Every structure is written in C-alpha cells, then in structure tokens.
Amino acid sequence: MKLSTLFTTTLVLSSVATAAFAANPNGPKPKCPMGQIPVLENGSYHCEDLKVKAPSRPGVETQSAPAGRQTTIMKAKVVMPDYTILGAKRKMGTSNTFVVKVKNMGTKAAPQGTLFGQHFLANNQSWGADAIIPPLNPGQTSAVNITIPPENFTRGDRVLFTADYFKKLVESNENNNKYAMSYN
C-alpha cells in the first residue's frame, strides 16, 4: 500500500516539475533585491540594476551634444482650446439677464460653443437656459448675455454658469468651465 502511494506522489511531482519547466524552459525567474530586475541572457536569468537600455542597431552611431553645449528636455505643448469663465454679473436694469465673461485660455482657437445658465431656487427647484459663445482665438475674451427664465429670482438664490455644458469641445482643461454666484 505504501509503495503505490509513493509511486503516485512521485508521478504527480514529476508532472508538476515537467509542466513548470515546459512553461519556462529558462528556469524560474530569480527574486532580485530592491532596485534590481531579473534579466534573461543566453538562456538563463540573473539580477541586474534597473536601467534603461536603448536597443542597438548595427550601422547606427549615436552622437552626444558638442562639448560645452547642454541638451535640454522641453515639455510638450498641448495645442487645444480651453474655455474659462472669468466672472458673471446681473445686467443692469434686468432681473434675469446676466453678462458672463468667457475666455479661451487655450493655445488653439475655440469654435462657437454653448454657455448654460441654471437658476436654483431655495426649494431646490431649478430653471435653465443657454446662450451662444462666439468663436474665440487664444487669449480672447467675450461678454456673453444669457437670460434665464422665469423672472422669480430672490436674493440668495444660486446661479451656475457652465461653458461647453454639452462637452462638444475637447479642451486642455475640462475642470475650469463652471462659475457659481449668489443672486443679489
């Protein structure tokens, strides 16, 4: 009885070892110390310090910067429009028309867009309307008039303005499109 158990155990272990060796014929990857990684060279693994190696190609020579000249790495510039709301105020002589200053802070011209205004009453009921933002060149500002119905504004109501409310324009910063204020 013990002989058959020993034979079965040996058979199972040899099967597991064969499967492990077949999965990675180069042997197991070593556990390297911190700052080193396992590297496969000539069919076996060894540990090396972490570094970046450029692939070498025959016939291609690398050149360094001329003596006395330093190379600098420059950050890539993202060329996209970016709506930003600088401020908003109630238009003089009206109760529900606002003048909202919208600026293109991006490095590319922004096409015609949409400004959405919401009026939140004290009971959490809200009303909204939209207006057109004209095309804006980089750095250009425009004052957009928006009328939010109905005319039942009371002191302390919240008003929220959002440029590109429907997210039709891909911008360099999507987190600066809102401006909130209290109604005075």
N, C-alpha and C positions, 0 to 999 in steps of 0.2 A: 504494500500500500504506500509506503513511504517512497519507494523508488519511482512509482508513477507520478506522485506529487512533485518530486524533484525534477523529473523529466519535463513535466508540464511547465513548471516555473522556469526552467532553463529555456524552453521553447519560446515562452512569452517574452522573456527578457531579450533573447537574441532577435526576435521580431521587432521589438521596440528599438533596439540599437540599430538594426538594419534600416528601419524607417527613418530614424533620426539622421543617419549617415547619408541616406539617399536624398533627404530634404536639403542637406547642406554638405556636399562632398568635401568641402574645405575644412570641415571640423566645426566645432562650436565657436561662436564669437567670444573673445575674452571679455571679462568685466574689467574695464580700464579705470584707473584712478581719475579723480576730478580734473577736468581740463584736458583729458586725452580721449581719443576715439579709436575704435577698432578699425584697422586698415587691412585690406586684403592685398597681398603682394606675392607673386609667384606661388599661388595656390595655398597660402597659409596666412592666418591672421596674426597681427602684432599691434601693440598700442603705440600711438604717436600723438604728439602735441597737436592741438586744434589749430589749423592754419588754412588759409585759402591758397590753393594752387591753381594757376592758370594752365589750361591744357596746352601742351607743347605740340607744335606742328612743324614738321620738317621744312626747312627753307624759309621760315618766318623768323625774323630777328626782332627783338624788342628794343626800343630806344628809350633812354631816360632823358629827362629835361637837361638842356645845356647847363654847363657849370654856372653857378651864380643866379640861376633863374629857378624860381619855385613854382610848382604847379598848384593850382587851387581848384577845389571842387566847388562848383556853384549849384545852388538849389534850383531845381527845375521850376519854371514859372508856369502856373496854371492859367490858361487863356480861356476865361469864362466870364459871363456877366454875373452880377450879384446885386439884387435889389436890397436896399436897406431903407427903412422908414426912419427919417431923422426926427420927426415930430408931427403933431396934429393939433389943430385948434378949431373952435367953432367959428364959422364965418360970421362976421359982424352983421347984425340985424336979422339973423335966422335962428331957428330953434333946432333944426335937424340937418343942416348942411355944414360939412366940415372941410377944411383945407388941410390936406395931408402932404407933407414934403417927402418925396421918394427920390432916392439917389442910386445910381448904378456905381457901386463900389468895385466892380469887377474890371478886368482888363480887356474885355470884349464888349462890343455894342449889344445892348439888350433890345429885342424886338418889342412890339406892342404887347402889353401884359394886362393883367386884371388886378384891381385893388378891391378887396372885400371888406365891408364895414359891418360890425354887429353891435346892436344895442341890447344890453342885458338889463332888464328891469329888476327891482328888488325881489320880486316873487320868482326869479329865475326864468321868466318868460323872455324870449329874445326875438329880435327882428333883424333883418339884414338886407343889404343892397350891395351892388357892385358898380365900379366905375373903370374906365379905361386908363391905363398908364401909357403915355405915348412912348415911342421908341426913344431910348436913352443911350448916348455914347458913353464911353468910360469916363467916370468922374462927373457926369452931367446930373443936375437936379431938376425936378419938375414938381410944381404945386398942382395936386390933383383935387378937384372938387368932388365930393361924394355926398349925396343926400340919402339919409336913412329914414324911411317911413316907419311908423306914423309919427306924429309930432308930440307924442305924450312923454317927452323926456322930463325927468325931475332931477333936481340937484342930487348928486351922489351916484346916479346910475353909471354903470361901467360901459365903456365903448372900446371895442377891439378892432384894430385895422390889421389886415394881412395882405401883403404884396404877394402876387403869384399864388393865390389861395388854392387854385386847382392844380398846382405843381406841373404846369406845362413847360416850364423853362428849367433846364439843368443849370444850377448855379454853383459857384465856387464855395458858397457858404449858405446852406439852407436853414440855418438856425437864427438868422437875424432879420426875418421878414415880418415880425409882428411888433405892434406898438399898442399899448393899452393906456387908457386915461379915464379919469372920473369926469362926469358931466358937470359943468359949472354953469 
